[in-house]
Amino acid sequence: MVTHAALRHNAAMPEFARHMGEVAVSWLPQYHDLGLAGVNLTAMCAGGTAALFSPADFARSPLLWLALATSYRARALAGPHSAFALAARRLSAALASGTAKYDLSSVTLAVDAAEPVGAASMANVVAVLRRCGLRPEAYTVGYGLAEHVVKVTCFARAGAAAAGGGGGGGVQERPGRVSCGAPCTDVELRIVNPETHAEVPQGEEGEVWVNSPSKCAGYYGQLIETNETFHAQLRGAREGDPLYLRTGDLGFKRGGELYISGRIKDVIIM
């Protein structure tokens, strides 16, 4: 159950709103949290413009994304890593044949989210898009989930670029993992032992717990699941202490940034 207050808070996060408040170009489905809340509602609440086209059109012509970004002088792009990688492959071929005429110099935020991200693949995407003017610091990795409307972490925090490190500008790799960035404004993020509910030391793996005004109210008609997922408390918590959202994702923190390392439960996608 998503409340109006949670939607408004997530849409107004300045890390995204200051870019989406200009022009965003998106093909993401409006039934997906990244498309609906991450792009459309954020652009609308920020007073920006969202230039939209269909997922089917993107599948037929991935370079249409870059063409529209060029035409509309887009400030913001967002999509799963597989989409950026596909566009980069097609762009590489177009560059090799001399047919590429794209200008991504206007883009100040390109959010890679919704899927696991590999460091080598991401570095390749940044390198290819950079040939069309994309600034490496504009390419960022974010983490989110529908139970928190969508946005949880990103690099572009409080007007800052990426938090140092190698790779493509904002890309930072630690022991084979790519940083998903720091918590967005007003987001409290903890790494917790899923069995004991005790917060673990920095660098140690545990379940990602989140609390902020973006947290949804629960699962409709599922009181037990809502209580288990949305009302978690740290070991030793007292009355009035925060209730956290258990994401089910495993990760660790370093330097204030989140690294996702897996899921608590194995999931089979049919």
N, C-alpha and C positions, 0 to 999 in steps of 0.2 A: 504494500500500500504506500503510494507516493503522495506526500502531502504538498500543498501549494508552497508552504514555507520551505520545504526541502528543495523543491524545484527552483524556487527563487534564489535560494542561497547558492546552489550549485551553479546556476546560470550566471550569477553575478561575480563568481570568483575572478579577481582581477588578473590572475596569471593568463587567463584565456580571454576574458571580456575585452581587454585593451587591444587585442588583435582582432577578435570576432566583431568588434564594434565598427570595423571598417567594412571589408568585403571578404566573405568566405566562399569558397567554391567546393561543393560536395556532391558526391553521387551516393552517399551512404543511405541505406533504407531508413525510412522514418519510423519503422517499428523497432529499430535497434537503438539502444540507449546512447551510443556514440553519435549516431545520426540525429536523433530527435532532440536529445538534451545537450549533447556535447557540441553540436554545431547549430542546429536550427533555433532552439530556444535561447542559447547563449547569444547568438547574433541578434535575435529579436529583442531580448532584454537589454542588450548593449546599444541598441539603436543602429545596428549595422545592417548590411545587406547579405543575404545568402543566395548565391547563384546555384541552383540545383539541377541535376540531371539524373537519369535513372541508372540503377545498378546494371541493368541490361545493356545500356549504351556504353557504360564503362567496360563491361566484359567484352563487348564487340570491338571497342576502340579505347584501350587504356590511355592513349596519348591525348584523347579528348579532354581529360582532366587537366593536363598541362596546357592545352590550347585555350581552354576557358580561363585558367588561371592567368595566362598571358593577356587575353582579351580584356578581362575584368580588372586587371592589375590587383589580383587577390593578395590579401594580407595573411590569410589563414587557410591551411589545408589540414585535413585529419583523415586517418584511415588505418586499417590493419597493416601489419608489416608486409603481408603477401601482396597487397595492392601496390605499395610503394616499390616493392621488388619487381613486380610485373611491369609497372610503368618504366622503371629504370632499365629493364631488359629491352623493352621496345624502343626506349630513347637511345640506348647504345647503338642499336641497329640503324636508327634514323640518323644519328650523328655520323656513323660510319659511311652512310650513303650520301651524306650532305643534304638531306631533306629536312633536318630538324630546324625549326624556326620558333623556338620558345624562349621566353624571357621570364625567369622566376625571381628576378631581383627585387620585386615588390613584396615577396613572401617574408614575413617576420616570424611566423609560427607554423611549423609543419609537424603535427603530432602523430607519432607512430604508437599505436595502442591497440588493445583488444586481442592481441596474439603474443605468444612468446617471440622474443627478438634475439637473434644471434648477432654477435659482435662483428663477425666477418661480413655477413650479409648486409648489416646496417652500414658498415664503412663503405661497402661497394655502392650502395644506394646514394649515400651522401656524395661520394666522388663523382658519380654520373650526373646527379642533379646540379652539382656545383658547376658543371660545364655549361649549364643554362642560366647561371647567375644566382642560384640559391646560395645564400650565406650559410656556412656550416653551423653557426651558432643558432640558426633558426630551426634546425632539425632537432626535435626533442622526443624523448620517450616518456610516455605517461602510463599510469596505472589507475584503474578504476573498476567499478562493478555496479550493476543495476540496483543492488540493495542500498547503494549510497548515491542514487540517481545516476552518476557515472564517474565524475572526476574525484580522484583521491590525491595523486601525486603528479608532479611534473618538474621540469628543469626551470622553466621560465618563471621563477618566483620573485615577487616584489621588484620587478623590473630588471632582475639580474639575468645574465646569460647562464650558460651551463657551469656547473660547479667543477671547473678544471678537468684534468684528466686527458687521456689520449684519445685516439680515434678521431671521428669527424667532429671537431668543434666541441659540441655538447656531449659527445659519446664518451662514456667512461666505463672501462671494463675492469672488473675485479674478479680474480680466480674463475674466469670463464663465464661470469655473469655480467649482464649489462645493467647499469643503474637505471631505475625508473624515476629517479629524481627525489626531491624533497616534498613533504606534505604541503598541499595547497593551503591557502589562508583559512584559518579557524579549524583545520583538521588535526586531530590528535591521533597519532599512530603509534601503536605498541607492538612489539614482538613478544609473544607469550608462549610458554609451554602449554600445549593443548590439553595435557593431562592434569597438571597441577594448577594451572591458571596463574602461575607466577611469571612476572616479566623476566626475560632472559637478558644476559649482558650483551652489549653491542658486539656484532660480529657473529653471534651465535644464532643458529636457525631456530625458528619457532613459527607459530601461526600468526598471521597479520590480523591485528584487531584495530578497529577504527571507530572514532567517535567525532561527530560534528553536527551542526544543524542540517547537513545534507542527508543524514541517516534517515532511511525510510521508516515507516511506522510498523512494518511487519508484513507477514504473509496473510492474505485475506482468508479468513475462516480456518486458519491453522495456528491455534493458540500455543500448542506445545512447541512446534517448530519456531514460532516467533519468539517465544521466551528463550529457547536455547540459542538462537542465532543473534537476536537483536538486544538481548538484555544480559549479556555476559559481564561479569565483574572479576576484577583481579583478586588474587588471593589476599586475604586480609582487608578487603574493602569494608568500609563502614557505610551506614545509612546515609544516603545523599551523594555518595561517590558516583562517578560516571558509569553509565551502562554502555558497553561496547558492542559493536557489530563484529561477529566472528566471520571472517571472509572465507575460511576454508583453504586459503592459500598459504603456502609456506614461504618464508623469506627471512632476510636478516638486514640489519642496518649498519652502514658504515658512513662516517662523516655526515650524519643526518640524512642520508639518502637510503632509499629502499631498493633492495635487490630481491626479485622473486626467484625462488628456487624449485617450486613444485606445488603439488596439491596434497592435502591430507589424505583424501580418498582417491583411489583410481577411478577414472571416469571413462566409460566406453561410449563413444559417439557413434550412433547408428546412421 
